[in-house]
């Protein structure tokens, strides 16, 4: 594969990881209805919400939702480059976490390796990559990263066609981090769902998050079960999705070590993210 193609894949990974960098400006959150002045279309009542033309979700009461334009604006306001794949953003009215929905139009992902995902090998790759990423972080004066284990090993649900995993660790400044990922497989690609939350709240909020995922569905003609011969196929399998969508490519091109280094430099940013989220949500300028 050409170097430019690999770089494009790495740029997507870095964009995904950059969600972790939040600013402390714009969209002031002085009270629980900060979004009253939000300049984009949104919903803060229970009902059906659209995730582009491809999917929809039943929004419970007590949550704020905005679609593509609003999600992109919020990501930019948090100091993040946008991927262009954003379709929706959800935040509870207590502002304790956020969910970002992005759709990757990569084609139909076969799940025939669902029983062959090697969590131990993947974890070893994350750890090896963290050693390289820490060298870069030291050069930049950033806290280093120690990956401590899986919060949840990769798991594929054959009934819902959902792939989930979560990895956790601690940085040298004693900040905990946790990266929780869900991939919702569809006919034309994958809905990428990112949960941004303080690790201390995860056990309490995870059932809420999973209930929100159960409220998600692809629209007619876009479900995983509606695949037809001739549809675009993703060249790699489920393991590649866990590696940011490019692990299999990098392994075949000799760039595997370089790839994990890029992933983990971004992942390490999780260490200080939660303090920033708390400050942003509570209006604390310190």
Secondary structure, 3 states (H helix, E strand, C coil): CCHHHHHHHHHHHHHHHHHHCCCCCCCCCCCCCHHHHCCCCEECCCEEEEECCCEEEEECCCEEEECHHHHHHHHHHCCCCCCCCEEEEEEECCCCEEEEEEEECCCECCCCCCCCCCHHHHHHHHHHHHHHHHHHHHHCCCCCEEEEEEEEEEEEECCCCEEEEEEEEEECCCCEEEEEEEEEECCCCEEEEEEEECHHHHHHHHHHHHHHHHCEEECCCCCHHHCCCCCCECCCCHHHHHCCCCHHHHHHHCCHHHHHHHHHHHHCCHHHHHHHHHHHHHCCCC
